[in-house]
Amino acid sequence: MTLLAIETSCDETSAAVVGNGRVLSNVVSSQVRLHAEYGGVVPELATREHLRNLAPVAQTALREAGIEFQQLDAVAATRGPGLPSALMVGFKAAQGMAYAGRKKFIGIHHHEAHLYSPWASGNPPAADFAAFQPNVSLIVSGGHTMLVHVEAELKHRLLGSTVDDAAGECFDKVGKLIGLAYPGGPEIDRIAENGNPAAFDFPRPMLNEPHDDFSFSGLKTSVRYFLRDHPEVLDDGQRVRDLCSSVQAAIVDVLVTKTVRAATRLRVKCVTASGGVTCNRALRKELAAACQKAGLTLRLAEKNLCTDNAAMIGILAERKLLHGVEETSLDAEIDPGWSLA
């Protein structure tokens, strides 16, 4: 099977061609610079960029894969969750392509696709995914932080999610408080490298709670009050580095501890992690160390596949179609609030 996948759930326009379990191409057009001056994603601007970029991005994906549209068996697109107007661009375009080309069509859940992104490169997912079932998967991004128990292929159960700010949102908001450029997460990662993670003691929200939910709004508020009471910190380069490192350590500690604890409780042998925050070097390092200590195999999505991309949409779409999952109607609508059951 060969299919074209499209992803436009937020501020990346992406198209990928997937064939027989392999990613043949994955093209991403990012809008980070466009939204930087506003300190966050502006839905109207994101939608306009998707409309402008989708056709050339899809054409490039097909060309890089060496595939003609007529050779495709199916078209897939993100159906939700995401920004409604942004989702609409990719989903409706994909439906139109499927209708015009008489191809199979399937709408994909963005978060469910993240569960498969650690298998979007290297060996075909069908060849090695089964060897790592069941697993506990951490999905951590600007808008979402969740733990999922993947019991088998296409079978999963949500263990916990954020009750307020997601980890990536906390990174970005703290970055804004410090005065860093948007998005703040990558900037904190860069600056924290030469800081002392033990310089300042920030709270680890819900770290010792018995459930698998997350909360990062309290940490963000703690940093705000700290800077209110100690504004001089921002005038000292080393103390800013220490501040970034300490905040990062608090976030990473919560993510790693709760992930490994859930995996141990459920007696799985594998942990996976995906989503934009998984690009964070401290998270990758600490999660790897914790999994090794606990005797767990760790599978991380490659950094270029952590952020929103169509390759993960295509990987999951192919698996669903090959397993006989019902196609999505060409009259179906987007589902911006689609929850991961």
C-alpha positions as a Python dict, from the first residue, in 0.01 Angstrom:
ca = {
    (1, 'M'): (0, 0, 0),
    (2, 'T'): (116, 353, -80),
    (3, 'L'): (-59, 662, 53),
    (4, 'L'): (-30, 1037, 79),
    (5, 'A'): (-80, 1184, 427),
    (6, 'I'): (-153, 1545, 519),
    (7, 'E'): (-115, 1722, 854),
    (8, 'T'): (-241, 2076, 924),
    (9, 'S'): (-362, 2063, 1285),
    (10, 'C'): (-173, 2372, 1404),
    (11, 'D'): (113, 2570, 1250),
    (12, 'E'): (300, 2314, 1040),
    (13, 'T'): (192, 2228, 689),
    (14, 'S'): (312, 1877, 622),
    (15, 'A'): (269, 1605, 361),
    (16, 'A'): (428, 1262, 350),
    (17, 'V'): (423, 955, 133),
    (18, 'V'): (424, 620, 313),
    (19, 'G'): (461, 288, 138),
    (20, 'N'): (479, -62, 284),
    (21, 'G'): (562, 62, 632),
    (22, 'R'): (833, 303, 522),
    (23, 'V'): (836, 680, 505),
    (24, 'L'): (927, 762, 146),
    (25, 'S'): (911, 1138, 200),
    (26, 'N'): (813, 1380, 474),
    (27, 'V'): (793, 1750, 395),
    (28, 'V'): (721, 2009, 665),
    (29, 'S'): (670, 2382, 619),
    (30, 'S'): (697, 2552, 958),
    (31, 'Q'): (535, 2881, 1054),
    (32, 'V'): (738, 2949, 1370),
    (33, 'R'): (890, 3272, 1241),
    (34, 'L'): (551, 3400, 1128),
    (35, 'H'): (397, 3361, 1475),
    (36, 'A'): (705, 3460, 1677),
    (37, 'E'): (619, 3831, 1690),
    (38, 'Y'): (279, 3747, 1843),
    (39, 'G'): (420, 3514, 2108),
    (40, 'G'): (196, 3225, 2000),
    (41, 'V'): (3, 3073, 1711),
    (42, 'V'): (-254, 3303, 1549),
    (43, 'P'): (-521, 3073, 1398),
    (44, 'E'): (-615, 3307, 1112),
    (45, 'L'): (-254, 3346, 1002),
    (46, 'A'): (-192, 2972, 1035),
    (47, 'T'): (-490, 2897, 813),
    (48, 'R'): (-376, 3138, 542),
    (49, 'E'): (-31, 2980, 541),
    (50, 'H'): (-180, 2631, 512),
    (51, 'L'): (-386, 2745, 214),
    (52, 'R'): (-75, 2893, 55),
    (53, 'N'): (162, 2605, 126),
    (54, 'L'): (-40, 2286, 111),
    (55, 'A'): (-35, 2230, -265),
    (56, 'P'): (341, 2284, -311),
    (57, 'V'): (421, 2082, 2),
    (58, 'A'): (211, 1787, -123),
    (59, 'Q'): (365, 1810, -469),
    (60, 'T'): (713, 1810, -319),
    (61, 'A'): (633, 1506, -105),
    (62, 'L'): (518, 1310, -410),
    (63, 'R'): (819, 1419, -613),
    (64, 'E'): (1069, 1329, -340),
    (65, 'A'): (906, 988, -302),
    (66, 'G'): (916, 928, -677),
    (67, 'I'): (543, 855, -675),
    (68, 'E'): (275, 979, -912),
    (69, 'F'): (-65, 1062, -764),
    (70, 'Q'): (-222, 792, -982),
    (71, 'Q'): (-6, 530, -807),
    (72, 'L'): (-148, 606, -463),
    (73, 'D'): (-388, 364, -298),
    (74, 'A'): (-518, 607, -37),
    (75, 'V'): (-512, 958, 106),
    (76, 'A'): (-508, 1032, 479),
    (77, 'A'): (-533, 1351, 684),
    (78, 'T'): (-549, 1468, 1042),
    (79, 'R'): (-914, 1495, 1146),
    (80, 'G'): (-850, 1627, 1496),
    (81, 'P'): (-783, 1750, 1750),
    (82, 'G'): (-644, 2089, 1656),
    (83, 'L'): (-729, 2440, 1545),
    (84, 'P'): (-1060, 2415, 1355),
    (85, 'S'): (-971, 2640, 1063),
    (86, 'A'): (-627, 2483, 1026),
    (87, 'L'): (-764, 2129, 1035),
    (88, 'M'): (-1025, 2221, 777),
    (89, 'V'): (-764, 2310, 515),
    (90, 'G'): (-584, 1976, 517),
    (91, 'F'): (-882, 1753, 583),
    (92, 'K'): (-1102, 1895, 310),
    (93, 'A'): (-814, 1905, 62),
    (94, 'A'): (-742, 1538, 130),
    (95, 'Q'): (-1108, 1447, 86),
    (96, 'G'): (-1109, 1629, -246),
    (97, 'M'): (-800, 1445, -362),
    (98, 'A'): (-947, 1110, -262),
    (99, 'Y'): (-1274, 1187, -439),
    (100, 'A'): (-1110, 1311, -758),
    (101, 'G'): (-866, 1021, -772),
    (102, 'R'): (-1109, 753, -648),
    (103, 'K'): (-876, 667, -363),
    (104, 'K'): (-945, 531, -18),
    (105, 'F'): (-967, 802, 248),
    (106, 'I'): (-915, 792, 623),
    (107, 'G'): (-913, 1062, 891),
    (108, 'I'): (-656, 1019, 1167),
    (109, 'H'): (-644, 1123, 1533),
    (110, 'H'): (-339, 1345, 1580),
    (111, 'H'): (-246, 1212, 1924),
    (112, 'E'): (-295, 850, 1828),
    (113, 'A'): (-54, 911, 1540),
    (114, 'H'): (208, 1032, 1789),
    (115, 'L'): (197, 685, 1944),
    (116, 'Y'): (339, 549, 1619),
    (117, 'S'): (594, 822, 1543),
    (118, 'P'): (877, 635, 1723),
    (119, 'W'): (834, 374, 1448),
    (120, 'A'): (817, 622, 1159),
    (121, 'S'): (1180, 564, 1061),
    (122, 'G'): (1416, 269, 1043),
    (123, 'N'): (1259, -73, 1019),
    (124, 'P'): (899, -96, 894),
    (125, 'P'): (663, -57, 1191),
    (126, 'A'): (499, -391, 1115),
    (127, 'A'): (834, -562, 1153),
    (128, 'D'): (926, -441, 1499),
    (129, 'F'): (625, -274, 1658),
    (130, 'A'): (489, -606, 1784),
    (131, 'A'): (816, -678, 1966),
    (132, 'F'): (758, -375, 2190),
    (133, 'Q'): (395, -439, 2287),
    (134, 'P'): (256, -354, 2526),
    (135, 'N'): (421, -21, 2610),
    (136, 'V'): (360, 304, 2796),
    (137, 'S'): (382, 609, 2576),
    (138, 'L'): (449, 968, 2682),
    (139, 'I'): (308, 1230, 2445),
    (140, 'V'): (433, 1571, 2543),
    (141, 'S'): (390, 1890, 2341),
    (142, 'G'): (288, 2254, 2362),
    (143, 'G'): (-78, 2172, 2393),
    (144, 'H'): (-89, 1825, 2544),
    (145, 'T'): (83, 1606, 2799),
    (146, 'M'): (-47, 1253, 2838),
    (147, 'L'): (43, 897, 2926),
    (148, 'V'): (-106, 618, 2719),
    (149, 'H'): (-102, 242, 2771),
    (150, 'V'): (-61, 84, 2427),
    (151, 'E'): (-184, -268, 2489),
    (152, 'A'): (-148, -387, 2128),
    (153, 'E'): (-139, -242, 1780),
    (154, 'L'): (-436, -8, 1734),
    (155, 'K'): (-545, -75, 2093),
    (156, 'H'): (-469, 182, 2360),
    (157, 'R'): (-598, 330, 2685),
    (158, 'L'): (-544, 684, 2814),
    (159, 'L'): (-386, 671, 3159),
    (160, 'G'): (-363, 1041, 3236),
    (161, 'S'): (-333, 1385, 3085),
    (162, 'T'): (-275, 1744, 3185),
    (163, 'V'): (-543, 1911, 3398),
    (164, 'D'): (-424, 2261, 3307),
    (165, 'D'): (-104, 2375, 3134),
    (166, 'A'): (81, 2120, 2923),
    (167, 'A'): (457, 2081, 2968),
    (168, 'G'): (536, 2260, 2642),
    (169, 'E'): (298, 2541, 2731),
    (170, 'C'): (477, 2579, 3065),
    (171, 'F'): (814, 2596, 2889),
    (172, 'D'): (687, 2865, 2651),
    (173, 'K'): (516, 3073, 2921),
    (174, 'V'): (821, 3061, 3145),
    (175, 'G'): (1032, 3162, 2847),
    (176, 'K'): (807, 3463, 2798),
    (177, 'L'): (841, 3557, 3166),
    (178, 'I'): (1218, 3548, 3131),
    (179, 'G'): (1203, 3750, 2810),
    (180, 'L'): (1310, 3480, 2567),
    (181, 'A'): (1205, 3461, 2205),
    (182, 'Y'): (905, 3246, 2106),
    (183, 'P'): (888, 2952, 2126),
    (184, 'G'): (1044, 2953, 2470),
    (185, 'G'): (1092, 2577, 2504),
    (186, 'P'): (1386, 2540, 2264),
    (187, 'E'): (1541, 2859, 2404),
    (188, 'I'): (1525, 2726, 2761),
    (189, 'D'): (1679, 2399, 2642),
    (190, 'R'): (1967, 2589, 2480),
    (191, 'I'): (2032, 2825, 2772),
    (192, 'A'): (1991, 2557, 3041),
    (193, 'E'): (2283, 2357, 2903),
    (194, 'N'): (2532, 2571, 3097),
    (195, 'G'): (2316, 2621, 3406),
    (196, 'N'): (2290, 2453, 3746),
    (197, 'P'): (1965, 2250, 3771),
    (198, 'A'): (1985, 2260, 4151),
    (199, 'A'): (2032, 2637, 4180),
    (200, 'F'): (1665, 2709, 4250),
    (201, 'D'): (1406, 2479, 4403),
    (202, 'F'): (1083, 2485, 4204),
    (203, 'P'): (779, 2262, 4274),
    (204, 'R'): (718, 1930, 4102),
    (205, 'P'): (336, 1940, 4062),
    (206, 'M'): (153, 1610, 4117),
    (207, 'L'): (482, 1422, 4132),
    (208, 'N'): (375, 1213, 4429),
    (209, 'E'): (7, 1182, 4345),
    (210, 'P'): (-109, 820, 4285),
    (211, 'H'): (-271, 901, 3950),
    (212, 'D'): (-114, 960, 3607),
    (213, 'D'): (-238, 1315, 3545),
    (214, 'F'): (-13, 1617, 3504),
    (215, 'S'): (-29, 1982, 3609),
    (216, 'F'): (221, 2255, 3525),
    (217, 'S'): (30, 2577, 3594),
    (218, 'G'): (159, 2586, 3953),
    (219, 'L'): (518, 2565, 3836),
    (220, 'K'): (464, 2853, 3593),
    (221, 'T'): (307, 3060, 3872),
    (222, 'S'): (595, 2977, 4104),
    (223, 'V'): (841, 3114, 3847),
    (224, 'R'): (632, 3430, 3807),
    (225, 'Y'): (639, 3499, 4184),
    (226, 'F'): (1008, 3413, 4200),
    (227, 'L'): (1088, 3674, 3933),
    (228, 'R'): (861, 3926, 4104),
    (229, 'D'): (1058, 3886, 4426),
    (230, 'H'): (1399, 3848, 4260),
    (231, 'P'): (1398, 4065, 3945),
    (232, 'E'): (1776, 4106, 3968),
    (233, 'V'): (1817, 3746, 3849),
    (234, 'L'): (1737, 3857, 3494),
    (235, 'D'): (2034, 4096, 3497),
    (236, 'D'): (2286, 3819, 3559),
    (237, 'G'): (2361, 3587, 3265),
    (238, 'Q'): (2472, 3293, 3479),
    (239, 'R'): (2171, 3319, 3708),
    (240, 'V'): (1942, 3320, 3402),
    (241, 'R'): (2112, 3001, 3287),
    (242, 'D'): (2064, 2853, 3635),
    (243, 'L'): (1699, 2960, 3632),
    (244, 'C'): (1635, 2794, 3297),
    (245, 'S'): (1813, 2479, 3408),
    (246, 'S'): (1619, 2463, 3735),
    (247, 'V'): (1281, 2509, 3566),
    (248, 'Q'): (1370, 2250, 3304),
    (249, 'A'): (1479, 2006, 3575),
    (250, 'A'): (1143, 2039, 3752),
    (251, 'I'): (945, 1969, 3433),
    (252, 'V'): (1166, 1680, 3327),
    (253, 'D'): (1157, 1525, 3675),
    (254, 'V'): (778, 1511, 3668),
    (255, 'L'): (761, 1371, 3315),
    (256, 'V'): (1025, 1104, 3369),
    (257, 'T'): (914, 993, 3715),
    (258, 'K'): (547, 954, 3625),
    (259, 'T'): (625, 777, 3297),
    (260, 'V'): (861, 520, 3446),
    (261, 'R'): (632, 469, 3747),
    (262, 'A'): (335, 394, 3517),
    (263, 'A'): (543, 153, 3309),
    (264, 'T'): (662, -28, 3621),
    (265, 'R'): (309, -48, 3763),
    (266, 'L'): (169, -192, 3441),
    (267, 'R'): (465, -429, 3404),
    (268, 'V'): (542, -333, 3047),
    (269, 'K'): (892, -369, 2908),
    (270, 'C'): (897, -68, 2677),
    (271, 'V'): (848, 308, 2703),
    (272, 'T'): (807, 542, 2407),
    (273, 'A'): (805, 920, 2390),
    (274, 'S'): (696, 1163, 2120),
    (275, 'G'): (567, 1517, 2071),
    (276, 'G'): (755, 1844, 2036),
    (277, 'V'): (888, 1857, 2393),
    (278, 'T'): (1059, 1523, 2332),
    (279, 'C'): (1318, 1724, 2137),
    (280, 'N'): (1437, 1858, 2474),
    (281, 'R'): (1784, 1719, 2538),
    (282, 'A'): (1748, 1692, 2914),
    (283, 'L'): (1424, 1497, 2879),
    (284, 'R'): (1579, 1253, 2633),
    (285, 'K'): (1884, 1206, 2854),
    (286, 'E'): (1699, 1166, 3184),
    (287, 'L'): (1431, 940, 3039),
    (288, 'A'): (1698, 717, 2888),
    (289, 'A'): (1882, 694, 3219),
    (290, 'A'): (1565, 620, 3418),
    (291, 'C'): (1450, 354, 3173),
    (292, 'Q'): (1790, 186, 3178),
    (293, 'K'): (1787, 180, 3558),
    (294, 'A'): (1435, 30, 3559),
    (295, 'G'): (1522, -230, 3294),
    (296, 'L'): (1292, -76, 3034),
    (297, 'T'): (1350, -46, 2663),
    (298, 'L'): (1312, 313, 2544),
    (299, 'R'): (1199, 410, 2196),
    (300, 'L'): (1218, 783, 2123),
    (301, 'A'): (1078, 948, 1813),
    (302, 'E'): (1354, 1104, 1608),
    (303, 'K'): (1372, 1479, 1666),
    (304, 'N'): (1248, 1566, 1316),
    (305, 'L'): (945, 1344, 1381),
    (306, 'C'): (867, 1473, 1732),
    (307, 'T'): (692, 1788, 1616),
    (308, 'D'): (378, 1779, 1402),
    (309, 'N'): (442, 1588, 1081),
    (310, 'A'): (252, 1391, 820),
    (311, 'A'): (477, 1085, 838),
    (312, 'M'): (317, 971, 1164),
    (313, 'I'): (-28, 1032, 1014),
    (314, 'G'): (64, 811, 719),
    (315, 'I'): (216, 534, 930),
    (316, 'L'): (-100, 501, 1140),
    (317, 'A'): (-330, 538, 839),
    (318, 'E'): (-156, 254, 658),
    (319, 'R'): (-178, 25, 961),
    (320, 'K'): (-548, 101, 1004),
    (321, 'L'): (-633, 36, 640),
    (322, 'L'): (-432, -287, 633),
    (323, 'H'): (-615, -402, 947),
    (324, 'G'): (-950, -338, 784),
    (325, 'V'): (-1049, -30, 982),
    (326, 'E'): (-1346, 139, 818),
    (327, 'E'): (-1264, 421, 579),
    (328, 'T'): (-1375, 773, 662),
    (329, 'S'): (-1667, 913, 466),
    (330, 'L'): (-1589, 1178, 208),
    (331, 'D'): (-1871, 1376, 369),
    (332, 'A'): (-1718, 1357, 718),
    (333, 'E'): (-1630, 1674, 907),
    (334, 'I'): (-1329, 1762, 1117),
    (335, 'D'): (-1334, 1692, 1491),
    (336, 'P'): (-1131, 1969, 1664),
    (337, 'G'): (-1206, 1838, 2014),
    (338, 'W'): (-1159, 1468, 1939),
    (339, 'S'): (-1038, 1304, 2260),
    (340, 'L'): (-801, 1012, 2284),
    (341, 'A'): (-1004, 739, 2453),
}
